[in-house]
Amino acid sequence: MTSTDVVEPAVAAEWLRRWDAQQEHYIADRELRFTVIGDVLVDTLGQHSSPTVLDLGCGPGSLAGRLVKRLPAAHFVGIDTDPLLLAFARATAPPAVRFTEARLGEPGWIEAAEVSGPIQTAVSTTALHWLSREALGRLYRDLAALIEPGGVFVDGDHFAEEQPRLRELQRLVRHQREARQGVTENENWEQWWAAVEAEETFTDLLIQRRERAVPAHDHGIGPSLETHLELLQEAGFREVGTVWQSGDDRVLVAIR
Protein backbone atom coordinates (compact mmCIF):
# COMPACT_ATOMS: atom_id res chain seq x y z
CA MET A 1 0.00 0.00 0.00
CA THR A 2 1.35 3.41 -0.99
CA SER A 3 0.19 6.80 0.20
CA THR A 4 -1.21 9.16 -2.43
CA ASP A 5 -1.69 12.05 0.00
CA VAL A 6 -0.47 15.34 -1.41
CA VAL A 7 1.22 18.14 0.54
CA GLU A 8 1.34 21.65 -0.93
CA PRO A 9 4.87 22.37 -2.23
CA ALA A 10 5.28 25.55 -0.18
CA VAL A 11 4.21 23.75 3.01
CA ALA A 12 6.48 20.80 2.30
CA ALA A 13 9.41 23.12 1.52
CA GLU A 14 9.12 24.81 4.93
CA TRP A 15 9.00 21.46 6.75
CA LEU A 16 11.97 20.27 4.69
CA ARG A 17 13.90 23.40 5.70
CA ARG A 18 13.17 22.61 9.35
CA TRP A 19 14.10 18.95 8.76
CA ASP A 20 17.50 19.93 7.37
CA ALA A 21 18.13 22.19 10.36
CA GLN A 22 17.21 19.52 12.91
CA GLN A 23 19.40 16.99 11.11
CA GLU A 24 22.33 19.40 11.41
CA HIS A 25 21.70 19.38 15.18
CA TYR A 26 23.37 15.95 15.05
CA ILE A 27 25.55 16.27 11.94
CA ALA A 28 27.44 19.57 11.91
CA ASP A 29 29.09 18.78 8.56
CA ARG A 30 25.99 17.42 6.87
CA GLU A 31 26.31 19.62 3.79
CA LEU A 32 29.96 18.64 3.41
CA ARG A 33 28.95 15.00 3.72
CA PHE A 34 26.44 15.51 0.90
CA THR A 35 29.14 17.20 -1.20
CA VAL A 36 31.57 14.30 -0.69
CA ILE A 37 28.89 11.78 -1.70
CA GLY A 38 28.32 13.88 -4.81
CA ASP A 39 32.06 13.95 -5.56
CA VAL A 40 32.17 10.14 -5.54
CA LEU A 41 29.13 9.85 -7.80
CA VAL A 42 30.30 12.47 -10.30
CA ASP A 43 33.60 10.63 -10.68
CA THR A 44 32.01 7.17 -10.84
CA LEU A 45 29.20 8.06 -13.22
CA GLY A 46 31.12 10.34 -15.57
CA GLN A 47 31.02 7.84 -18.43
CA HIS A 48 27.31 7.00 -18.11
CA SER A 49 24.82 8.91 -20.28
CA SER A 50 21.77 8.05 -18.15
CA PRO A 51 22.73 6.35 -14.87
CA THR A 52 20.34 5.13 -12.18
CA VAL A 53 20.88 6.12 -8.55
CA LEU A 54 18.99 4.54 -5.65
CA ASP A 55 18.57 6.73 -2.56
CA LEU A 56 18.02 4.28 0.31
CA GLY A 57 16.03 5.56 3.29
CA CYS A 58 15.58 8.83 1.41
CA GLY A 59 13.29 10.51 3.96
CA PRO A 60 12.02 13.85 2.62
CA GLY A 61 14.50 13.83 -0.26
CA SER A 62 17.30 16.04 1.05
CA LEU A 63 20.15 14.04 -0.51
CA ALA A 64 18.51 13.34 -3.87
CA GLY A 65 17.51 17.00 -4.16
CA ARG A 66 21.15 18.01 -3.94
CA LEU A 67 22.62 15.23 -6.06
CA VAL A 68 20.28 15.82 -8.99
CA LYS A 69 21.85 19.27 -9.43
CA ARG A 70 25.26 17.67 -9.89
CA LEU A 71 24.01 14.74 -11.98
CA PRO A 72 21.28 16.19 -14.22
CA ALA A 73 21.33 13.18 -16.58
CA ALA A 74 20.76 10.63 -13.82
CA HIS A 75 17.51 8.92 -12.86
CA PHE A 76 16.96 8.85 -9.11
CA VAL A 77 14.75 6.45 -7.15
CA GLY A 78 14.13 7.44 -3.53
CA ILE A 79 13.03 4.56 -1.29
CA ASP A 80 11.57 4.90 2.20
CA THR A 81 8.89 3.38 4.39
CA ASP A 82 7.58 6.65 5.89
CA PRO A 83 4.51 7.98 4.00
CA LEU A 84 4.72 11.42 5.60
CA LEU A 85 8.35 12.03 4.69
CA LEU A 86 7.71 10.66 1.20
CA ALA A 87 4.85 13.15 0.79
CA PHE A 88 7.26 15.99 1.57
CA ALA A 89 9.77 14.52 -0.88
CA ARG A 90 7.27 14.23 -3.73
CA ALA A 91 6.14 17.82 -3.20
CA THR A 92 9.62 19.35 -3.32
CA ALA A 93 11.93 17.17 -5.44
CA PRO A 94 12.74 17.69 -9.14
CA PRO A 95 10.95 15.53 -11.75
CA ALA A 96 14.10 13.41 -12.21
CA VAL A 97 13.45 11.79 -8.83
CA ARG A 98 10.85 9.04 -8.39
CA PHE A 99 9.86 8.16 -4.84
CA THR A 100 8.51 4.81 -3.77
CA GLU A 101 7.50 3.11 -0.53
CA ALA A 102 9.32 -0.07 0.52
CA ARG A 103 10.87 -1.48 3.69
CA LEU A 104 14.61 -1.84 3.20
CA GLY A 105 16.32 -5.01 4.35
CA GLU A 106 13.18 -7.15 4.13
CA PRO A 107 12.58 -9.76 1.43
CA GLY A 108 10.84 -8.28 -1.59
CA TRP A 109 11.88 -4.65 -1.11
CA ILE A 110 13.36 -4.49 -4.62
CA GLU A 111 10.11 -5.66 -6.21
CA ALA A 112 8.07 -3.34 -3.97
CA ALA A 113 10.25 -0.41 -5.07
CA GLU A 114 9.89 -1.48 -8.73
CA VAL A 115 13.64 -1.47 -9.25
CA SER A 116 15.45 -3.63 -11.78
CA GLY A 117 19.15 -4.00 -12.43
CA PRO A 118 21.76 -3.50 -13.36
CA ILE A 119 22.07 -0.07 -11.78
CA GLN A 120 25.15 2.11 -11.42
CA THR A 121 25.03 3.26 -7.82
CA ALA A 122 23.13 3.45 -4.54
CA VAL A 123 23.48 6.06 -1.82
CA SER A 124 22.23 6.60 1.70
CA THR A 125 22.70 9.10 4.49
CA THR A 126 21.84 8.72 8.20
CA ALA A 127 19.28 6.05 7.38
CA LEU A 128 20.62 2.50 7.73
CA HIS A 129 22.00 2.48 11.28
CA TRP A 130 18.64 1.26 12.63
CA LEU A 131 18.80 -1.98 10.62
CA SER A 132 19.76 -5.20 12.40
CA ARG A 133 22.87 -7.09 11.31
CA GLU A 134 20.66 -9.65 9.54
CA ALA A 135 18.67 -7.02 7.64
CA LEU A 136 21.82 -5.08 6.80
CA GLY A 137 23.49 -8.19 5.41
CA ARG A 138 20.43 -8.95 3.28
CA LEU A 139 20.34 -5.38 1.98
CA TYR A 140 24.03 -5.45 1.05
CA ARG A 141 23.64 -8.77 -0.77
CA ASP A 142 20.69 -7.34 -2.69
CA LEU A 143 22.71 -4.26 -3.63
CA ALA A 144 25.67 -6.36 -4.76
CA ALA A 145 23.32 -8.22 -7.10
CA LEU A 146 21.83 -4.98 -8.43
CA ILE A 147 24.91 -2.81 -8.93
CA GLU A 148 26.97 -3.41 -12.03
CA PRO A 149 30.76 -4.02 -11.89
CA GLY A 150 32.55 -0.75 -11.22
CA GLY A 151 29.46 0.75 -9.62
CA VAL A 152 29.39 1.94 -6.02
CA PHE A 153 27.38 2.05 -2.83
CA VAL A 154 28.01 5.24 -0.85
CA ASP A 155 26.77 5.63 2.72
CA GLY A 156 27.14 8.67 4.98
CA ASP A 157 26.40 7.93 8.65
CA HIS A 158 27.83 7.63 12.15
CA PHE A 159 30.02 4.51 12.13
CA ALA A 160 31.48 3.60 15.52
CA GLU A 161 34.62 1.48 15.75
CA GLU A 162 34.78 -1.50 18.08
CA GLN A 163 37.93 -0.25 19.85
CA PRO A 164 36.42 1.36 22.97
CA ARG A 165 38.77 4.29 23.61
CA LEU A 166 38.97 5.20 19.94
CA ARG A 167 35.17 5.04 19.77
CA GLU A 168 34.92 7.46 22.72
CA LEU A 169 37.38 9.90 21.17
CA GLN A 170 35.64 9.87 17.79
CA ARG A 171 32.32 10.62 19.49
CA LEU A 172 33.99 13.43 21.45
CA VAL A 173 35.37 14.96 18.26
CA ARG A 174 31.90 14.91 16.68
CA HIS A 175 30.21 16.49 19.71
CA GLN A 176 32.88 19.20 19.99
CA ARG A 177 32.46 19.98 16.30
CA GLU A 178 28.68 20.31 16.80
CA ALA A 179 29.22 22.67 19.74
CA ARG A 180 31.68 24.87 17.81
CA GLN A 181 29.31 25.10 14.85
CA GLY A 182 26.41 26.08 17.12
CA VAL A 183 24.07 23.45 15.66
CA THR A 184 23.13 22.07 19.07
CA GLU A 185 20.82 25.10 19.37
CA ASN A 186 18.83 23.88 16.36
CA GLU A 187 15.43 22.24 16.69
CA ASN A 188 16.05 18.59 17.53
CA TRP A 189 14.49 15.32 16.36
CA GLU A 190 11.89 15.10 19.13
CA GLN A 191 10.85 18.74 18.74
CA TRP A 192 10.47 18.43 14.96
CA TRP A 193 8.25 15.36 15.23
CA ALA A 194 6.21 16.92 18.04
CA ALA A 195 5.53 19.89 15.76
CA VAL A 196 4.50 17.59 12.91
CA GLU A 197 2.16 15.64 15.20
CA ALA A 198 0.49 18.91 16.23
CA GLU A 199 -0.23 19.89 12.62
CA GLU A 200 -3.80 18.84 11.78
CA THR A 201 -3.08 18.98 8.05
CA PHE A 202 -0.98 15.84 8.39
CA THR A 203 -3.49 13.74 10.34
CA ASP A 204 -4.12 11.22 7.55
CA LEU A 205 -0.42 10.80 6.80
CA LEU A 206 0.36 10.30 10.48
CA ILE A 207 -2.34 7.63 10.70
CA GLN A 208 -0.79 5.86 7.71
CA ARG A 209 2.62 6.18 9.37
CA ARG A 210 1.36 4.40 12.47
CA GLU A 211 -0.36 1.73 10.34
CA ARG A 212 2.96 1.04 8.58
CA ALA A 213 4.67 0.68 11.98
CA VAL A 214 7.47 2.93 10.74
CA PRO A 215 10.60 2.18 12.80
CA ALA A 216 11.46 4.76 15.47
CA HIS A 217 14.63 6.12 13.88
CA ASP A 218 17.01 7.93 16.14
CA HIS A 219 20.49 9.37 15.99
CA GLY A 220 22.21 6.52 17.75
CA ILE A 221 24.83 4.34 16.14
CA GLY A 222 23.91 0.86 15.02
CA PRO A 223 26.23 -1.97 13.95
CA SER A 224 29.93 -1.17 14.22
CA LEU A 225 32.12 0.04 11.38
CA GLU A 226 33.79 -3.37 11.33
CA THR A 227 30.39 -5.05 10.92
CA HIS A 228 29.54 -2.88 7.91
CA LEU A 229 32.91 -3.59 6.30
CA GLU A 230 32.57 -7.33 6.91
CA LEU A 231 29.02 -7.54 5.56
CA LEU A 232 29.83 -5.51 2.45
CA GLN A 233 32.84 -7.66 1.64
CA GLU A 234 30.85 -10.85 2.23
CA ALA A 235 28.14 -9.52 -0.08
CA GLY A 236 30.64 -9.26 -2.93
CA PHE A 237 31.94 -5.69 -2.96
CA ARG A 238 35.63 -5.85 -3.90
CA GLU A 239 36.86 -2.66 -2.19
CA VAL A 240 35.33 -1.08 0.93
CA GLY A 241 36.58 1.85 2.98
CA THR A 242 36.20 5.39 4.28
CA VAL A 243 36.75 8.33 1.92
CA TRP A 244 35.87 11.09 4.42
CA GLN A 245 35.65 11.28 8.20
CA SER A 246 34.98 13.75 11.01
CA GLY A 247 34.96 11.95 14.36
CA ASP A 248 32.65 8.96 13.88
CA ASP A 249 30.83 10.69 11.02
CA ARG A 250 32.02 8.99 7.82
CA VAL A 251 31.33 8.51 4.15
CA LEU A 252 31.81 4.82 3.41
CA VAL A 253 32.27 3.61 -0.16
CA ALA A 254 31.86 0.05 -1.43
CA ILE A 255 32.98 -0.70 -4.99
CA ARG A 256 31.33 -3.53 -6.89
N, C-alpha and C positions, 0 to 999 in steps of 0.2 A: 504494500500500500504506500502510495506517495502523496504527499500533501500538494494541493493545487492552490492553497491560499496565497493571495497576492498582498504584498506590502507596498505602499506608495514609495517610489524611488527617493523622494526627499526625506521621508521618515526613515527609511532604511539607511540612507547615507548618514544621518545624524547618529543612529545607533551604531553603525559601523565605525564612525569616528570615535565614539565613546569606547567601543570594543578595543580598537587599536590602542587607545590610551591606557585602558586597564590591563591589557597584555604587557605593555611596557612597564607597568608596575613591577612585573616579575622578570622582564627581559630588557635590560637597559639598552642593549645593542641590537634590538629587534630589527631595525631598518638595515643595519649593517649585515645582519644574518641574512635577510632577504636579498641584499645585494650580492653577497657571496654565492648564495644558491643560484642567482641569475648568472653570475660569472661562469659557474660550472656548466650551466645549461647552454649558454651562448657558445662556449668553446666546443661542447660535445655535439651540439645540433647544427653547427655551422654548415655542414655539407648536406643537410636535409632540406628539401624544398617545402615539405608540409608535415613536420613531425607531430606526434601525439604525445601529450604530457598528462599524466594522471596526477591530480592533487589529492592526496590521501588524508582524510580527516580535515577537509577544507574549511569547515566552519562557515563564517560569513563571506569567505572569498578574498581575504586580505592578500594572501600570497599570489594567487592566480591573477588578481587584479594588477599586481605590480609586474609579474613576469610577462604578461601579455604585451606590455609596452616594449619590452626588450626582445620579444620573440613574436612579432606580428604575424608571421606565417604559420605559427603553430596552432594546433587544435588542442584545447584544454578540456579535461573532464574532471570536475570537482566532485568528490565522493564523501558523503557524510551521512550520519544516521539521525541528525537533529533537524526536524522539520522547520523549526523557527529560524535557526541560523541559515539554513538553505533558502528560506524565503527572503532573508536579507541579501544573501548572495545573488539570487536571481534578479532582484530589484536593482542591484548596483553594478554588476559585472558587465564587461563588454560582450558583444554577441559571440565572440570567438570561444567563450567558455560555456560548456554545458554542465549543468549540475544534476546530480542524481543521488537517490537515497539508497544506501546499502550499509550493512554492518561489517566493517573490516575485520578480517581474521576469522570469520565464520565461513563454513562451507557454502559455496554458492554466491559469494559476494561479487565475483566477476560477472556472472550471468545477471544478477540483480542490477548491476551497474551498467549492463549492456556494453561491456568492453570486450574487444577481441584483439588478439595480437597478430603479428608482433607490434610492439610499441617501442618508442625510442627512450623514454625516460619516465620516472615517477618521482614525485617530490612530496615532502611532508614537513610540517613545522609545528612543534609543540602539540602533537596530536596522538602519538603512538605510545607514549609512556604508560598509559593506563591499560594496555594490553598485557595479558598474561604471557608467560614464556611460551606456552603451547600455541596460543593464538598468534603471537609474534612469529614463531617459527613457520606456522602455516602461511601467514601473509608473505613472508620472505620467499618461501618456496613458490608460491603463486606468482610473485613478481619475477622471480628468476625464469619462470616458464613464459612469462609475457614479454619481457624485455629482450630485444634482439642483441646479438653479440656486439660489444662496443658501447651499448647503451648504459645508462646509469640510474641508480636510485640515490637520491640526495635527501638527507633528513637533518633538519635543524631542531635541536632539543637539548634538555639538560641530561647529560650522560655522566653518571657517577662512576668512578673507578672503585674497584673492590678493595684497594689498599686504603686502610682506614684513615691514616693521618693525611695522606694526599687528598682523599675525598673531603676531609674537613677543610683543608686549605683551599681547595678549588671552590667549595661553597662560600668560604669567607671572601675570596676574591670577587665572586659574583655579587654578594651582598654589599660589599664595599663600593663596587662599581655602581650599583643601583642607588646607594646613598649619595655618592658624589654627583650623579646625574639628576638627582632630585625626583626620580620617578616614583619613589615610595609614597609621595604625596598624591599620586594619581588615584582615581577611583579604582577599587580592587574588584576581584572576581565576585565575591559575595555581594558587594554593593551594586554591581552592574546587574546581576541576576535578580536582586531584590527590586530594582527599578523596573526591569522587564516584567516581572510578575505583577507589579502594581499597575501596569498599563493595560486597560480594558481592551484596547484594540487587538491585543495579541491573545485574547482568551482562547480562541479556537486552536491556535497553534500550540499554546501551552498544554491544552488538553491532549492534542496529538502527541506532543513530546512525552507526556506521562504515559500515554498508551504504548508508545514505542519502548518504554523503559530505557530511555537514553542514559548511558553510563554517567555517573557523577564525576566528570573530569575535574582534576585539580591541578595544582602546579607543583606537585611532588615529583619525585624521580622514581621511575619504575625499574625494570631490569637493568643490571649494571652494563657499563660500556663493554666489558668483556663478553657478556651474554649476547649483546647485539652483534659484536664482531664474530663470535662463534656461530651464531645462527645464520648470519649472512653467508659466511664461508661454507657452511654445511649445505645451504640452499643452492650453491653453485656460482656465487659471485667470485671472480678470480682475484680481485684486489679490493681491499676494504680498509679505510682509514680516515683520519680526521684531516680536513683541509683548512679549518679555522677553529679557534678556540679562545674563549674568555672565561676563566674559571672552569666551571663544569658545563658551560654553555658551548656547544660544539655544532659544527656542520660536518656530518659524517657522509662519506661518499662510498658507494659500492659499485664496482664496475663489472658488468656482465661479460 
